Amino acid sequence: MPLVGADMNVMRWALLLFLVLPIATTAQGPGVFALRTMLQDKTPEIRMKAAEGLGRVGGRQAVIILRQGLGDKNAKVRVAVVEALGFIGGRLSMTVLSEAFKDKSPEVRLRTVEALKDAGTVNSIPIIQKAFGDKEVSVRLHAALMLKVIGHRRGVPVLAKVAVDDKSPAVRAAAAAYLGKVGVKDRRAVGALAKVLEDKDSTVRIRAVEALGFLQLAQAIPVLKQALKDKDTGVRLRATEVLGRVLAKDFE
């Protein structure tokens, strides 16, 4: 029986898709391979542009190619590579980015933390946590900041541990401060900040007091009362101010 009317139109569209789809799906391949070639160019600026291009293209193939760029001798190129992986995102990108924590350049490792935040947001928290083992304070500070930017409750126990255990007062102070932002209405944050109030550094204790003012929890009040007895005048002063705000439910 001959095809007529609507049936003929359906057949034409089916034939058109049959002819066009293979071209669409294979056209990207040669272009990606060209970018892979440029990722090995002798000029660093061209290698950086190739990494950026692969980041825009995205997909599993681009991630696999970018992984090779983590071994580039130029740190700026490696930064471009990790930024491209962050732009692509997804589980595979995060797995590759975790390898960049071994990079010899602190700047690359710092940018890796930021790229992980872009690549997986909440899902990247367990990988970002590894950055707190970095020897560079700047990397650990940036890791704490990224947990604050992500702003998810899964970051509370990570920041709590860092606020107590990190060897740098600056990192402990930052982690304590960010607990106030990430741990709103999270009772775990109260317990962690109570421990931080035992820190030997007064600046860290002040940041803990300030963080307690953000939590919006009645459980923070007894902890703030304890801070009123601190040996440091600055801590007692800040605790007095924060307690007044909390009692008035004027959360900072």
Backbone hydrogen bonds in HBPLUS format (Angstrom, degrees):
<---DONOR---> <-ACCEPTOR-->    atom                        ^
c    i                          cat <-CA-CA->   ^        H-A-AA   ^      H-
h    n   atom  resd res      DA  || num        DHA   H-A  angle D-A-AA Bond
n    s   type  num  typ     dist DA aas  dist angle  dist       angle   num
A0007-ASP N   A0004-VAL O   3.20 MM   3  5.72 128.3  2.48 151.6 142.1     1
A0008-MET N   A0005-GLY O   3.14 MM   3  5.52 124.2  2.46 105.8 118.3     2
A0009-ASN N   A0005-GLY O   3.27 MM   4  6.66 151.4  2.35 145.6 153.8     3
A0010-VAL N   A0006-ALA O   2.99 MM   4  6.27 157.7  2.04 154.4 159.8     4
A0011-MET N   A0007-ASP O   3.11 MM   4  6.33 157.2  2.16 144.9 150.8     5
A0012-ARG N   A0008-MET O   3.02 MM   4  6.28 149.4  2.11 144.2 152.4     6
A0013-TRP N   A0009-ASN O   3.03 MM   4  6.34 160.9  2.07 152.1 156.1     7
A0014-ALA N   A0010-VAL O   2.97 MM   4  6.19 157.5  2.03 149.1 155.7     8
A0015-LEU N   A0011-MET O   2.99 MM   4  6.18 152.8  2.06 144.3 151.1     9
A0016-LEU N   A0012-ARG O   2.92 MM   4  6.18 154.6  1.99 147.8 155.1    10
A0017-LEU N   A0013-TRP O   2.95 MM   4  6.17 164.9  1.97 153.4 156.4    11
A0018-PHE N   A0014-ALA O   3.02 MM   4  6.16 150.7  2.11 140.1 148.4    12
A0019-LEU N   A0015-LEU O   3.10 MM   4  6.35 142.9  2.24 141.7 150.6    13
A0019-LEU N   A0016-LEU O   3.13 MM   3  5.21 124.5  2.46  95.4 109.0    14
A0020-VAL N   A0016-LEU O   2.88 MM   4  6.08 153.6  1.95 151.8 159.8    15
A0021-LEU N   A0017-LEU O   2.96 MM   4  5.60 166.0  1.98 144.7 149.2    16
A0023-ILE N   A0020-VAL O   2.97 MM   3  5.39 123.6  2.30 111.2 125.5    17
A0024-ALA N   A0020-VAL O   3.04 MM   4  6.34 157.3  2.09 153.5 160.8    18
A0025-THR N   A0021-LEU O   2.94 MM   4  6.11 160.0  1.98 158.5 162.9    19
A0026-THR N   A0022-PRO O   3.11 MM   4  6.07 138.9  2.28 136.1 145.6    20
A0027-ALA N   A0023-ILE O   2.89 MM   4  5.71 135.9  2.08 145.6 154.9    21
A0029-GLY N   A0026-THR O   3.18 MM   3  5.46 129.1  2.46 102.9 115.0    22
A0032-VAL N   A0028-GLN O   2.91 MM   4  6.11 157.3  1.96 161.6 168.7    23
A0033-PHE N   A0029-GLY O   3.00 MM   4  6.26 159.5  2.04 156.8 162.9    24
A0034-ALA N   A0030-PRO O   2.96 MM   4  6.17 140.7  2.12 138.1 148.8    25
A0035-LEU N   A0031-GLY O   3.06 MM   4  6.42 150.6  2.15 143.6 150.9    26
A0036-ARG N   A0032-VAL O   2.91 MM   4  6.24 144.9  2.03 143.5 154.2    27
A0037-THR N   A0033-PHE O   3.01 MM   4  6.30 146.8  2.13 140.1 148.1    28
A0038-MET N   A0034-ALA O   3.03 MM   4  6.40 152.9  2.11 144.5 151.7    29
A0039-LEU N   A0035-LEU O   2.91 MM   4  6.11 129.6  2.17 138.7 152.2    30
A0040-GLN N   A0037-THR O   3.04 MM   3  5.47 157.7  2.09 108.8 115.6    31
A0041-ASP N   A0038-MET O   3.09 MM   3  4.87 166.7  2.11 103.1 105.5    32
A0046-ILE N   A0043-THR O   3.09 MM   3  5.48 126.8  2.39 108.2 120.9    33
A0047-ARG N   A0043-THR O   3.16 MM   4  6.53 155.8  2.22 151.4 158.7    34
A0048-MET N   A0044-PRO O   2.87 MM   4  6.18 151.2  1.95 152.4 160.6    35
A0049-LYS N   A0045-GLU O   3.06 MM   4  6.32 155.8  2.12 142.0 147.9    36
A0050-ALA N   A0046-ILE O   2.90 MM   4  6.15 150.2  1.99 147.1 155.6    37
A0051-ALA N   A0047-ARG O   3.01 MM   4  6.28 153.3  2.09 143.8 150.4    38
A0052-GLU N   A0048-MET O   2.97 MM   4  6.29 157.4  2.02 148.6 154.9    39
A0053-GLY N   A0049-LYS O   2.89 MM   4  6.10 155.9  1.95 145.4 152.0    40
A0054-LEU N   A0050-ALA O   2.94 MM   4  6.20 157.3  1.99 149.3 155.0    41
A0055-GLY N   A0051-ALA O   2.98 MM   4  6.22 147.1  2.09 143.9 153.2    42
A0056-ARG N   A0052-GLU O   3.09 MM   4  6.45 145.7  2.21 144.7 153.4    43
A0057-VAL N   A0053-GLY O   2.97 MM   4  6.28 155.8  2.03 149.8 156.7    44
A0058-GLY N   A0054-LEU O   2.93 MM   4  6.05 168.5  1.94 151.0 153.9    45
A0063-VAL N   A0059-GLY O   3.17 MM   4  6.51 156.3  2.23 150.8 157.7    46
A0064-ILE N   A0060-ARG O   3.03 MM   4  6.31 161.1  2.07 154.6 158.9    47
A0065-ILE N   A0061-GLN O   3.07 MM   4  6.33 154.1  2.14 146.7 153.6    48
A0066-LEU N   A0062-ALA O   2.86 MM   4  6.06 160.5  1.90 150.5 156.3    49
A0067-ARG N   A0063-VAL O   2.99 MM   4  6.21 141.6  2.15 145.2 155.0    50
A0068-GLN N   A0065-ILE O   3.05 MM   3  5.57 138.3  2.23 109.2 119.2    51
A0069-GLY N   A0066-LEU O   2.81 MM   3  5.03 128.6  2.08 102.2 117.0    52
A0070-LEU N   A0067-ARG O   3.19 MM   3  5.50 156.6  2.25 104.7 111.7    53
A0071-GLY N   A0068-GLN O   3.22 MM   3  5.99 166.0  2.24 116.9 121.2    54
A0072-ASP N   A0069-GLY O   3.05 MM   3  5.21 165.4  2.07 112.6 114.0    55
A0077-VAL N   A0074-ASN O   3.16 MM   3  5.41 125.0  2.48 101.5 114.6    56
A0078-ARG N   A0074-ASN O   3.14 MM   4  6.53 156.6  2.20 148.6 155.5    57
A0079-VAL N   A0075-ALA O   2.87 MM   4  6.19 148.1  1.97 147.8 156.7    58
A0080-ALA N   A0076-LYS O   3.03 MM   4  6.30 156.3  2.09 141.3 147.4    59
A0081-VAL N   A0077-VAL O   2.89 MM   4  6.22 145.7  2.01 145.8 156.1    60
A0082-VAL N   A0078-ARG O   2.99 MM   4  6.31 162.7  2.02 151.5 154.0    61
A0083-GLU N   A0079-VAL O   2.96 MM   4  6.15 157.9  2.01 151.9 158.5    62
A0084-ALA N   A0080-ALA O   2.98 MM   4  6.11 149.7  2.07 139.9 147.9    63
A0085-LEU N   A0081-VAL O   2.98 MM   4  6.29 153.4  2.05 149.2 156.5    64
A0086-GLY N   A0082-VAL O   2.97 MM   4  6.20 150.2  2.06 142.7 150.7    65
A0087-PHE N   A0083-GLU O   2.98 MM   4  6.23 145.0  2.10 140.9 150.5    66
A0088-ILE N   A0084-ALA O   3.01 MM   4  6.32 151.0  2.10 146.7 153.8    67
A0089-GLY N   A0085-LEU O   2.96 MM   4  6.13 170.4  1.97 151.5 154.3    68
A0090-GLY N   A0119-ALA O   3.18 MM  29  5.82 160.8  2.22 138.9 134.1    69
A0094-MET N   A0090-GLY O   3.09 MM   4  6.37 157.5  2.14 152.2 158.8    70
A0095-THR N   A0091-ARG O   2.99 MM   4  6.26 151.2  2.07 148.2 156.3    71
A0096-VAL N   A0092-LEU O   3.03 MM   4  6.34 158.5  2.08 151.8 156.9    72
A0097-LEU N   A0093-SER O   2.84 MM   4  6.04 159.3  1.88 149.9 156.6    73
A0098-SER N   A0094-MET O   3.00 MM   4  6.16 144.5  2.13 142.2 150.2    74
A0099-GLU N   A0096-VAL O   3.02 MM   3  5.47 144.3  2.16 108.9 118.8    75
A0100-ALA N   A0097-LEU O   2.88 MM   3  5.25 140.5  2.04 108.1 119.5    76
A0101-PHE N   A0098-SER O   3.41 MM   3  5.76 164.5  2.43 105.2 109.7    77
A0102-LYS N   A0099-GLU O   3.20 MM   3  6.05 167.5  2.21 119.9 123.3    78
A0103-ASP N   A0100-ALA O   3.02 MM   3  5.23 165.3  2.04 110.5 114.6    79
A0109-ARG N   A0105-SER O   3.15 MM   4  6.49 162.5  2.18 152.6 157.4    80
A0110-LEU N   A0106-PRO O   2.82 MM   4  6.03 153.5  1.89 149.1 156.8    81
A0111-ARG N   A0107-GLU O   2.93 MM   4  6.15 162.9  1.96 148.9 153.1    82
A0112-THR N   A0108-VAL O   2.87 MM   4  6.04 134.8  2.08 140.5 153.7    83
A0113-VAL N   A0109-ARG O   3.22 MM   4  6.56 147.4  2.33 142.9 149.0    84
A0114-GLU N   A0110-LEU O   3.34 MM   4  6.76 157.5  2.39 145.6 150.8    85
A0115-ALA N   A0111-ARG O   2.87 MM   4  6.06 154.6  1.93 144.1 151.5    86
A0116-LEU N   A0112-THR O   2.89 MM   4  6.10 149.7  1.98 147.8 155.5    87
A0117-LYS N   A0113-VAL O   3.18 MM   4  6.51 151.5  2.26 143.9 150.9    88
A0118-ASP N   A0114-GLU O   3.17 MM   4  6.55 150.6  2.26 143.7 151.3    89
A0119-ALA N   A0115-ALA O   2.79 MM   4  5.98 148.0  1.89 146.0 156.1    90
A0120-GLY N   A0116-LEU O   3.02 MM   4  6.06 159.0  2.06 154.8 156.2    91
A0121-THR N   A0117-LYS O   3.06 MM   4  4.76 144.0  2.19 124.7 131.3    92
A0123-ASN N   A0120-GLY O   2.85 MM   3  5.05 126.1  2.14 156.5 140.9    93
A0124-SER N   A0121-THR O   2.98 MM   3  5.42 150.8  2.06 111.9 121.2    94
A0125-ILE N   A0122-VAL O   3.15 MM   3  5.65 166.0  2.17 116.2 120.5    95
A0127-ILE N   A0124-SER O   2.99 MM   3  5.39 128.9  2.26 109.8 123.6    96
A0128-ILE N   A0124-SER O   2.87 MM   4  6.10 164.4  1.90 161.9 167.2    97
A0129-GLN N   A0125-ILE O   2.97 MM   4  6.08 147.8  2.07 150.6 158.7    98
A0130-LYS N   A0127-ILE O   3.01 MM   3  5.52 145.9  2.13 111.1 119.8    99
A0131-ALA N   A0128-ILE O   2.87 MM   3  5.48 149.2  1.96 117.3 126.2   100
A0132-PHE N   A0129-GLN O   3.18 MM   3  5.82 163.0  2.21 115.4 120.2   101
A0133-GLY N   A0130-LYS O   3.07 MM   3  5.82 162.1  2.11 120.2 123.7   102
A0134-ASP N   A0131-ALA O   3.00 MM   3  5.34 163.4  2.03 114.1 117.1   103
A0140-ARG N   A0136-GLU O   3.31 MM   4  6.67 162.4  2.34 150.2 154.4   104
A0141-LEU N   A0137-VAL O   2.81 MM   4  6.04 160.3  1.85 159.3 165.4   105
A0142-HIS N   A0138-SER O   3.02 MM   4  6.15 152.4  2.10 138.9 146.1   106
A0143-ALA N   A0139-VAL O   2.93 MM   4  6.20 147.4  2.04 143.9 153.3   107
A0144-ALA N   A0140-ARG O   3.05 MM   4  6.35 157.6  2.11 148.5 153.2   108
A0145-LEU N   A0141-LEU O   2.99 MM   4  6.28 155.4  2.05 144.4 151.6   109
A0146-MET N   A0142-HIS O   2.90 MM   4  6.14 154.9  1.96 148.6 154.6   110
A0147-LEU N   A0143-ALA O   3.13 MM   4  6.43 147.2  2.25 144.0 152.2   111
A0148-LYS N   A0144-ALA O   3.11 MM   4  6.46 147.4  2.22 143.5 152.5   112
A0148-LYS N   A0145-LEU O   3.06 MM   3  5.03 117.9  2.46  92.6 108.2   113
A0149-VAL N   A0145-LEU O   2.87 MM   4  6.23 153.6  1.94 149.1 157.1   114
A0150-ILE N   A0146-MET O   2.87 MM   4  6.09 161.0  1.91 147.7 152.3   115
A0151-GLY N   A0147-LEU O   2.94 MM   4  6.09 155.8  2.00 138.6 146.0   116
A0155-GLY N   A0152-HIS O   2.92 MM   3  5.73 164.5  1.94 123.3 128.5   117
A0156-VAL N   A0153-ARG O   3.01 MM   3  5.35 160.5  2.05 111.8 117.9   118
A0159-LEU N   A0155-GLY O   2.95 MM   4  6.13 171.9  1.96 161.1 162.7   119
A0160-ALA N   A0156-VAL O   2.85 MM   4  5.97 154.1  1.92 153.3 161.8   120
A0161-LYS N   A0157-PRO O   3.13 MM   4  6.21 158.3  2.17 139.1 143.0   121
A0162-VAL N   A0158-VAL O   3.12 MM   4  6.40 162.0  2.15 150.3 155.4   122
A0163-ALA N   A0159-LEU O   2.85 MM   4  5.95 158.8  1.89 150.5 156.3   123
A0164-VAL N   A0161-LYS O   3.26 MM   3  5.37 137.4  2.46  97.0 108.2   124
A0165-ASP N   A0161-LYS O   2.82 MM   4  5.87 166.1  1.84 156.4 161.1   125
A0166-ASP N   A0162-VAL O   3.06 MM   4  5.11 163.5  2.09 131.7 135.5   126
A0172-ARG N   A0168-SER O   2.99 MM   4  6.28 166.2  2.01 157.3 161.4   127
A0173-ALA N   A0169-PRO O   2.83 MM   4  5.93 159.2  1.87 148.1 153.9   128
A0174-ALA N   A0170-ALA O   3.03 MM   4  6.19 157.1  2.08 140.4 146.6   129
A0175-ALA N   A0171-VAL O   2.89 MM   4  6.08 166.1  1.91 154.3 158.0   130
A0176-ALA N   A0172-ARG O   2.95 MM   4  6.12 157.9  2.00 147.2 153.3   131
A0177-ALA N   A0173-ALA O   2.97 MM   4  6.17 161.2  2.00 148.3 153.5   132
A0178-TYR N   A0174-ALA O   2.91 MM   4  6.15 161.5  1.95 153.5 158.3   133
A0179-LEU N   A0175-ALA O   3.02 MM   4  6.19 133.7  2.24 139.1 150.9   134
A0179-LEU N   A0176-ALA O   3.21 MM   3  5.16 131.4  2.46  93.5 106.5   135
A0180-GLY N   A0177-ALA O   3.14 MM   3  5.60 138.7  2.32 105.7 115.7   136
A0181-LYS N   A0178-TYR O   3.00 MM   3  5.12 135.2  2.20  99.2 111.6   137
A0182-VAL N   A0178-TYR O   2.89 MM   4  6.14 169.1  1.90 162.3 164.6   138
A0183-GLY N   A0179-LEU O   2.76 MM   4  5.23 150.1  1.85 135.5 144.3   139
A0186-ASP N   A0183-GLY O   2.92 MM   3  4.99 150.9  2.01 137.6 130.4   140
A0185-LYS N   A0215-LEU O   2.73 MM  30  5.35 154.6  1.80 138.0 145.5   141
A0189-ALA N   A0186-ASP O   3.01 MM   3  5.74 143.4  2.15 118.1 126.3   142
A0190-VAL N   A0187-ARG O   3.06 MM   3  5.26 127.1  2.35 100.5 113.6   143
A0191-GLY N   A0187-ARG O   3.42 MM   4  6.87 160.1  2.46 156.1 158.0   144
A0192-ALA N   A0188-ARG O   3.11 MM   4  6.35 159.0  2.15 148.2 154.3   145
A0193-LEU N   A0189-ALA O   2.93 MM   4  6.06 162.8  1.96 149.5 153.8   146
A0194-ALA N   A0190-VAL O   2.97 MM   4  6.17 142.6  2.12 146.3 156.8   147
A0195-LYS N   A0191-GLY O   3.33 MM   4  6.63 146.4  2.45 140.1 147.1   148
A0195-LYS N   A0192-ALA O   3.13 MM   3  5.31 125.3  2.45  98.5 111.5   149
A0196-VAL N   A0192-ALA O   3.09 MM   4  6.45 148.3  2.19 141.7 151.1   150
A0197-LEU N   A0193-LEU O   3.07 MM   4  6.31 137.3  2.26 140.2 149.7   151
A0198-GLU N   A0195-LYS O   2.99 MM   3  5.57 160.7  2.03 114.8 120.0   152
A0199-ASP N   A0196-VAL O   2.87 MM   3  5.31 163.6  1.90 120.3 123.2   153
A0205-ARG N   A0201-ASP O   3.22 MM   4  6.58 156.3  2.28 147.6 154.2   154
A0206-ILE N   A0202-SER O   2.89 MM   4  6.16 151.4  1.97 148.1 156.1   155
A0207-ARG N   A0203-THR O   3.03 MM   4  6.31 156.7  2.09 146.8 152.3   156
A0208-ALA N   A0204-VAL O   3.03 MM   4  6.32 147.3  2.14 143.7 153.0   157
A0209-VAL N   A0205-ARG O   2.97 MM   4  6.28 155.5  2.03 148.1 154.2   158
A0210-GLU N   A0206-ILE O   2.96 MM   4  6.26 163.1  1.99 152.8 156.9   159
A0211-ALA N   A0207-ARG O   2.91 MM   4  6.09 153.5  1.98 142.8 150.3   160
A0212-LEU N   A0208-ALA O   3.01 MM   4  6.28 150.1  2.10 147.0 154.4   161
A0213-GLY N   A0210-GLU O   3.05 MM   3  5.25 134.5  2.26  99.3 111.9   162
A0214-PHE N   A0211-ALA O   2.96 MM   3  5.38 158.0  2.01 112.0 119.0   163
A0220-ALA N   A0217-LEU O   3.14 MM   3  5.67 161.9  2.18 111.0 116.6   164
A0221-ILE N   A0218-ALA O   3.05 MM   3  5.66 156.7  2.11 116.9 123.2   165
A0224-LEU N   A0220-ALA O   2.98 MM   4  6.23 154.6  2.04 152.5 159.9   166
A0225-LYS N   A0221-ILE O   2.96 MM   4  6.25 149.0  2.05 150.6 159.7   167
A0226-GLN N   A0222-PRO O   3.15 MM   4  6.45 144.7  2.28 138.8 147.0   168
A0227-ALA N   A0223-VAL O   3.18 MM   4  6.56 145.5  2.30 140.5 149.8   169
A0227-ALA N   A0224-LEU O   3.05 MM   3  4.97 117.7  2.45  91.0 106.6   170
A0228-LEU N   A0225-LYS O   3.16 MM   3  5.22 143.6  2.29  97.0 107.4   171
A0229-LYS N   A0226-GLN O   3.05 MM   3  5.69 163.1  2.07 116.0 121.5   172
A0230-ASP N   A0227-ALA O   3.14 MM   3  5.20 165.2  2.16 109.0 111.5   173
A0236-ARG N   A0232-ASP O   3.12 MM   4  6.45 164.7  2.14 154.4 158.4   174
A0237-LEU N   A0233-THR O   2.85 MM   4  6.02 157.6  1.90 153.2 159.8   175
A0238-ARG N   A0234-GLY O   3.06 MM   4  6.20 162.6  2.10 142.3 146.7   176
A0239-ALA N   A0235-VAL O   2.85 MM   4  6.00 156.1  1.91 149.4 156.9   177
A0240-THR N   A0236-ARG O   2.94 MM   4  6.06 153.6  2.01 144.5 150.9   178
A0241-GLU N   A0237-LEU O   3.14 MM   4  6.43 161.2  2.18 146.6 151.1   179
A0242-VAL N   A0238-ARG O   2.90 MM   4  6.09 168.0  1.91 153.5 156.9   180
A0243-LEU N   A0239-ALA O   2.85 MM   4  5.86 162.4  1.88 147.3 152.8   181
A0244-GLY N   A0240-THR O   3.17 MM   4  6.32 159.2  2.21 144.2 149.2   182
A0245-ARG N   A0241-GLU O   3.23 MM   4  6.54 151.2  2.32 143.4 150.9   183
A0246-VAL N   A0242-VAL O   2.87 MM   4  6.15 159.6  1.91 156.0 162.0   184
A0247-LEU N   A0243-LEU O   2.89 MM   4  6.06 167.9  1.90 157.0 159.8   185
A0248-ALA N   A0244-GLY O   3.17 MM   4  6.25 142.9  2.31 134.1 143.6   186
A0250-ASP N   A0245-ARG O   2.68 MM   5  4.81 160.5  1.72 157.5 153.4   187
A0249-LYS N   A0246-VAL O   2.87 MM   3  4.72 153.0  1.95 101.2 109.0   188
